[in-house]
Each structure stands twice: as structure tokens, then as C-alpha cells.
Amino acid sequence: MKTARNPMQGWVKLALLAGTMLAPAAAMAQGADDEIVVTAQKREQKLQDIGLSVTAIGGAMLDSVGRQDMTALAAQVPGLQVAQYSPTITVFNIRGVSQNDFADSQEAPIAFYNDEVYVSALGAISGQMFDLERVEILRGPQGTLFGRNATGGLVQVITKRPTRELEGYAQLTVGSYGQIATEGALSGPLSERVRARLSFTSDHHGGYIENRIGRDIGNARFYGGRLQIEADVGDSGTLLVKLQGLRNDHETSGGLYSHVAAGFDADGLGFKLGPNDDFWGTCGGCDAFGYKEPDNDPFTGSFDRIGFFDRKYWSATVRYEQDFGGAKLTSITDYQDLRKRFGEDSDMSPVHIFHYDTAQDLYQLSQELRLSGDTDRFTWLAGIYGLKIRTDNDYQIDAAPVLGLLENYGGRQKTDSVALFGQVEYKATDQISLTVGGRYSWDRKTYDFAHAENGVQDFVFNRTTNPGLAKQTFKNWSGKVQVDYRPTDDVLLYAGVNRGTKSGGFGVQAFTPIDPTTLPYDQEVLTNYEAGFKLTLLDRKVTFNGAVFHYDYKDYQAFTLQGLSQIVANVPARVTGVETELVLRPARGLMLSGFLTWLDTKVKGITLPSGRVADRDMPQAPKWSIGGMARYAFPVGPGQLALQTDWKYDSSLYFSTFNAPIDREPSRIVGNARISWSSDDDHWTLAAFANNLTDKKYRIYNLDLSASFGFANQAYARPRWFGGSVGYNF
């Protein structure tokens, strides 16, 4: 067995070279004269003062990236990719780490948080980006303070809280395909000690995928709202109650796919068929059932069934904070409820060959209690966290008309988790500080799963039939040791080792015979060796941050699709990378910003459909991501005009762990442009934008079904989207 090479050798030079490359960096969270404050360590700190790879996008910049679109974050953050399989599932990938299994019961290794509350359901993420203070993206394991399933990092939205003065805003956006979107809030005092904030959002537009034989698909009918009431308790206590709800009302956003006929090679991996390739003996360029798309436009199709997406999600959070002088107590209690229904035309043809439906009913209850404080040299935090999740999931594959198969499967998964955690930062000298943290987690998961074919139940998996498999207990620890060195106020150097974990779980399999031993999978452990720097130069006109890192992945939870069964297996993996962020403010009103990410990834010992074992690249992990943003604001009349454009380059990547030829997405460059005018009194804002300015056609997801049906499900990013908005603030 080879000894792992030193991950830091040679990469320092590359990191310094990377700083000369410009791309959209999200250090634009605030203006040039403002300090960027984040809560990445569960306390307020300046962004340039913490030894973490963190990107923060503030309220003003969220307007330009699109508040309701999670995928827009990928253009602003180093190492981030976002795949949204319609609004039903949102998957983040940071530095190559992600979970590509589309089963509703799965949790991701990139955690999503709303105001320090963990959101376990992938189907509950979309739509939560409204009335925000900022978005924070933390790269690398965050197991000590955030804990659960933050193996590769996390995305956290911070909402605006109630204010002591009356304020509010309203914004109306119109755009392509008849889009009408709104966002707004009203905030202020209810009494001397009580204040409230009411926020709302909506998004309606028509379908952007033309259906030749029926209703167009890809529309939106989305509503969201949030009510927060905050009260002073005694002289130093605060109680905040937050209610939030999201609703997608029978959208046609189920299965936003483009059909492509596919064959498979000797390893059983799919490849795209040419217009004259008769792989299946049905016709040139046709799938196994003889269907062929008449054109190459990914935004047209012939769907005999109109897919649908219905979702009702609501949450209630109670946050209590009490300052005792030398210590601060924080309690966060949260309840979440998700009801989701989804259906699609999976064969993307005029004939009913294969339809896929899912249903999920989930509830989640969590409680965090922590105590924190600081002295001249010590900053400390300790806490306990508890979580309970119950999710009922049903799946149906309807291939009855042609293949005579109707598959119904699914069941209930329960999760109970308890964790103890703590972190201490010791300032040894004015220049050197040491951080040590740890977390111990205990998880118990149970799974009741059943499968029926053509109405006859033929497989049952539970604690009675499989007592040693259907109940799994996971015990593990996360930890952090780091040294920070600050030779001057404007230079921070840091190096450390950080261990993150994600508990195991259960896969979902569609067809019998099912081997019960393949359903459970074990926990994964990621150990990150990282060193970085943060520089503030030339009277704060330049900020330059960078990091080099190496991930040693033990029992990486690798997802593969075998036939139509979703298999998760534990294999070794590694990631080595470099990332940099650069922001320049060379003149008044002018800002240039950039990031660069380089990744070298490897998943070891993947068993291909043919049985051959091979090493593969991690999915959604381009070797290079580079881009650029420029923004210039100058006075025009009684206000300011701002011109902005951003561009991002991603090198080629794969959508699956198999690295099938059909899963390879070529390199791409995508850009956006925006022009806005704001009045000097900050009351009025007018803007016009063009997203995907060059109308680049590129995929954000692909599902290789070549061996089963002779085609692949391709999901493309939205086409060029024009729009304009008007906003009023008071």
C-alpha cells in the first residue's frame, strides 16, 4: 500500500499563481468600506479574521445573483457546484464532495442550514433564499460546530431579523416566459420590547421546454412566507419565534429532461448514439423502443405525460439567547414538516414506456443547547444536539403498457441522533492562536422497506426479517486542530487537520431479486489537511485569500445506478486541491473580483456494470473552475448606475461515479450581465438582467439508462433569461 504523498508539496506555487486569475468572488458581500461579518464559528467575526475557507454573499449582491435560484451561487463561490433536479431535490457539491443519490430519504454530505438550523430533506432546500442578510458557504469539514453531515462543508442562509425601527421593501420582477416574481418584507416594533418581521416571495412563469404534443413543461407556481417575532426577555435575554412556509402548486417541473438515444460499451457504460447508429436494431439514432428526437434542441420534446411537482413545507423555530455576562446561553428548537409529490415522463417520448413517481412525508425535530464565552486569551463553546427524523417514501415505476411491469417500493426510515461538542481557541501570543475542537455523535437508523411487482409483494426488509441489517447504529467523532499565525493585522496564515463524518444509511432498490446485504451502507470519514492565507493589502483595496488542501476519504459513500436500483457502497477516495479568491478595488465605484479552483479527485475500486474494477474521478468535480466579474458604479442623475457582468469557466466533468462516456459534460463558459440604477435616498431601485447571456446549452444532470432502456435523461440549465425589476425600500 502506497504512503499518501504530502499534499502541500508544490501546491503553494500554484496557489500564488492562481491569484492572478479573475473570476466572480463572493467577498462582495458588502461594500468596499464595510467589514464583512460572518457567523461561521457560531459567533460574529470578521471574514478576514477567521482561519476558514468561507465565502459570504451579502444582501446587495444577492439581488444580482438571483435570490430564488440556488444554482446561481455556483458562479460566485470557489469549488461549488449546484445541481437542482427540478425543485424536487437540490444537491450541493463542494470541492468534489456530494451525494448524487436522488432517493428522497438520503441526506447529503454538504449540509444546508437556515439560521443555524439543519435542514435534512433535499426537497426542502429550494425556495428558502428570500429576505436574507447573507449566505455563507463553508468549505471543508465542519463537523465540530455544525456536526451532522457537514463532511465536505455547508451552505447557510441567514435571514433578516425583526428591527426596532419601521422598515420594509417590495420588489417586482418580470422576465422571460411570462415570469412574474415578487419579494418583500415589513419589519418594525410591536411594542417597546417586541418587534416582528413579515416576509414573502413568489415566482410564476410558463414552461420553457416546448412539448410538441401537449402542454409545455418547466413552469413555476411557487409561494413562500416567513413570520418572525422577537422579544426582549429581562435585561439580557432575547426570544425569537420564526414560522416559515413554502408551496409549489402542481408545477409542470417534474422531469425536465431532454431525450438522447444511447448504447452501451463493453463495461456496460452508456454512450450517445449518432444519427445513423442502429445500436438496437430499431432504426438509425433510435433508442431501444425505436424513438428518435427529430431535432437537437434540448428545450423541445414529445411528452405523452405532463410531469408534476407539488410541495408543502413548513417549519417552526424557537431561539432563546441569554447573556450571563461571562457566558452566553443559546437554545434552538426546530420542527419541520414536508409533504412532496413528484411525477415525470421518464422515457421522454410520445409512448408510455416508463413513468416514475415519488411521494415523501417527512418530519424533523431538533434541539441544540450551547454555552459560550470568552476571556482575554480563551474563546470557548460547548453544547449538546439532538435530532429526530422520520421519512415515509413511496416510489413507483410504471412500465406496464410496453414492458408489463409495475414496480412499487419504499417504506419508512427513522433517524435518532445525539451529539456532544465543544471548541476552545487559545491565544498563546498576540500573533499565534491554537484551536482545538471535538464532537462525539451517536446515530441510530431503522429501515422498513418493501417491494411489490405487479401488485404482488415479493420482498420485505425490516427489523423482523433482517434484524442485523435493518437497524444500524453509528458512533463516531469529529475533531479539529489548527494553528493561526497573524504576523501583522493584515495577514493571517493558518494550518490544521480537520476530521468530518457522515453516518451510514440505506439504499433504495427497484427490482427483485434484492440482496438484503446491499441495502445498508457504512458511515464515511473525511480527514482534511489544509493550509491557507488571508491578505488585506493596499489600504484594503485588495483582498487575496487562498488555501491548499488534501482530503483522505475513508469509506466514501459512492452512489451508482445499477439498472434502476440506487446503490450506495463504501470505497476509498481522495481529493487534492487549490483555491484562491481575489478582490480588487482600484478606483472609486470599480470592483474586480475573482476565484480559481483546481481539483485532483479519485474514487478507488469502483465496480463497473461489467464487473471490472476501476478508479474513477469524483462526480461534479471539474479540474478547473475560473471566471471573472467586473462591476462599475457611477453617478447618473439623482442616483447611481451600476454595470455588472460575470463569467465562469468549468472544465469537463462527469455526472456519475461510473464516469460513463454519456455522463461526461464538456467544458463551458457561462456569463451573466446586469444594469441597475438606485436613487441617492436608497428608496428606488431599477434593474435589467440577462442570465446565461450567450444562451449556452449545457447539462446540469444526466442519468444513464442506456442498458435498461437505450436512452439517457439529460437535464439542461435554463436557457437565456431576460428580465427587469423595480424595488422600493423605506
C-alpha positions, 0 to 999 in steps of 0.5 A, a space after each residue: 500500500 502506497 504512503 499518501 504523498 504530502 499534499 502541500 508539496 508544490 501546491 503553494 506555487 500554484 496557489 500564488 499563481 492562481 491569484 492572478 486569475 479573475 473570476 466572480 468572488 463572493 467577498 462582495 458581500 458588502 461594500 468596499 468600506 464595510 467589514 464583512 461579518 460572518 457567523 461561521 464559528 457560531 459567533 460574529 467575526 470578521 471574514 478576514 479574521 477567521 482561519 476558514 475557507 468561507 465565502 459570504 454573499 451579502 444582501 446587495 449582491 444577492 439581488 444580482 445573483 438571483 435570490 430564488 435560484 440556488 444554482 446561481 451561487 455556483 458562479 460566485 463561490 470557489 469549488 461549488 457546484 449546484 445541481 437542482 433536479 427540478 425543485 424536487 431535490 437540490 444537491 450541493 457539491 463542494 470541492 468534489 464532495 456530494 451525494 448524487 443519490 436522488 432517493 428522497 430519504 438520503 441526506 447529503 454530505 454538504 449540509 444546508 442550514 437556515 439560521 443555524 438550523 439543519 435542514 435534512 430533506 433535499 426537497 426542502 432546500 429550494 425556495 428558502 433564499 428570500 429576505 436574507 442578510 447573507 449566505 455563507 458557504 463553508 468549505 471543508 469539514 465542519 463537523 465540530 460546530 455544525 456536526 451532522 453531515 457537514 463532511 465536505 462543508 455547508 451552505 447557510 442562509 441567514 435571514 433578516 431579523 425583526 428591527 426596532 425601527 419601521 422598515 420594509 421593501 417590495 420588489 417586482 420582477 418580470 422576465 422571460 416566459 411570462 415570469 412574474 416574481 415578487 419579494 418583500 418584507 415589513 419589519 418594525 416594533 410591536 411594542 417597546 420590547 417586541 418587534 416582528 418581521 413579515 416576509 414573502 416571495 413568489 415566482 410564476 412563469 410558463 414552461 420553457 421546454 416546448 412539448 410538441 404534443 401537449 402542454 409545455 413543461 418547466 413552469 413555476 407556481 411557487 409561494 413562500 412566507 416567513 413570520 418572525 417575532 422577537 422579544 426582549 426577555 429581562 435585561 439580557 435575554 432575547 426570544 425569537 419565534 420564526 414560522 416559515 412556509 413554502 408551496 409549489 402548486 402542481 408545477 409542470 417541473 417534474 422531469 425536465 429532461 431532454 431525450 438522447 438515444 444511447 448504447 452501451 460499451 463493453 463495461 456496460 457504460 452508456 454512450 450517445 448514439 449518432 444519427 445513423 447508429 442502429 445500436 438496437 436494431 430499431 432504426 438509425 439514432 433510435 433508442 431501444 423502443 425505436 424513438 428518435 428526437 427529430 431535432 437537437 434542441 434540448 428545450 423541445 420534446 414529445 411528452 405523452 405525460 405532463 410531469 408534476 411537482 407539488 410541495 408543502 413545507 413548513 417549519 417552526 423555530 424557537 431561539 432563546 439567547 441569554 447573556 450571563 455576562 461571562 457566558 452566553 446561553 443559546 437554545 434552538 428548537 426546530 420542527 419541520 414538516 414536508 409533504 412532496 409529490 413528484 411525477 415525470 415522463 421518464 422515457 421522454 417520448 410520445 409512448 408510455 414506456 416508463 413513468 416514475 413517481 415519488 411521494 415523501 412525508 417527512 418530519 424533523 425535530 431538533 434541539 441544540 443547547 450551547 454555552 459560550 464565552 470568552 476571556 482575554 486569551 480563551 474563546 470557548 463553546 460547548 453544547 449538546 444536539 439532538 435530532 429526530 427524523 422520520 421519512 415515509 417514501 413511496 416510489 413507483 415505476 410504471 412500465 406496464 403498457 410496453 414492458 408489463 411491469 409495475 414496480 412499487 417500493 419504499 417504506 419508512 426510515 427513522 433517524 435518532 441522533 445525539 451529539 456532544 461538542 465543544 471548541 476552545 481557541 487559545 491565544 498563546 501570543 498576540 500573533 499565534 492562536 491554537 484551536 482545538 475542537 471535538 464532537 462525539 455523535 451517536 446515530 441510530 437508523 431503522 429501515 422498513 422497506 418493501 417491494 411489490 411487482 405487479 401488485 404482488 409483494 415479493 420482498 420485505 426488509 425490516 427489523 423482523 426479517 433482517 434484524 442485523 441489517 435493518 437497524 444500524 447504529 453509528 458512533 463516531 467523532 469529529 475533531 479539529 486542530 489548527 494553528 493561526 499565525 497573524 504576523 501583522 493585522 493584515 495577514 493571517 496564515 493558518 494550518 490544521 487537520 480537520 476530521 468530518 463524518 457522515 453516518 451510514 444509511 440505506 439504499 433504495 432498490 427497484 427490482 427483485 431479486 434484492 440482496 438484503 446485504 446491499 441495502 445498508 451502507 457504512 458511515 464515511 470519514 473525511 480527514 482534511 489537511 489544509 493550509 491557507 492565507 488571508 491578505 488585506 493589502 493596499 489600504 484594503 483595496 485588495 483582498 487575496 485569500 487562498 488555501 491548499 488542501 488534501 482530503 483522505 476519504 475513508 469509506 466514501 459513500 459512492 452512489 451508482 445506478 445499477 439498472 434502476 436500483 440506487 446503490 450506495 457502497 463504501 470505497 476509498 477516495 481522495 481529493 487534492 486541491 487549490 483555491 484562491 479568491 481575489 478582490 480588487 478595488 482600484 478606483 472609486 465605484 470599480 470592483 474586480 473580483 475573482 476565484 480559481 479552483 483546481 481539483 485532483 479527485 479519485 474514487 478507488 475500486 469502483 465496480 463497473 456494470 461489467 464487473 471490472 474494477 476501476 478508479 474513477 474521478 469524483 462526480 461534479 468535480 471539474 479540474 478547473 473552475 475560473 471566471 471573472 466579474 467586473 462591476 462599475 458604479 457611477 453617478 447618473 442623475 439623482 442616483 447611481 448606475 451600476 454595470 455588472 457582468 460575470 463569467 465562469 469557466 468549468 472544465 469537463 466533468 462527469 455526472 456519475 461515479 461510473 464516469 460513463 462516456 454519456 455522463 461526461 459534460 464538456 467544458 463551458 463558459 457561462 456569463 451573466 450581465 446586469 444594469 441597475 440604477 438606485 436613487 441617492 435616498 436608497 428608496 428606488 431601485 431599477 434593474 435589467 438582467 440577462 442570465 446565461 447571456 450567450 444562451 449556452 446549452 449545457 447539462 446540469 444532470 444526466 442519468 444513464 439508462 442506456 442498458 435498461 432502456 437505450 436512452 439517457 435523461 439529460 437535464 439542461 440549465 435554463 436557457 437565456 433569461 431576460 428580465 427587469 425589476 423595480 424595488 422600493 425600500 423605506 
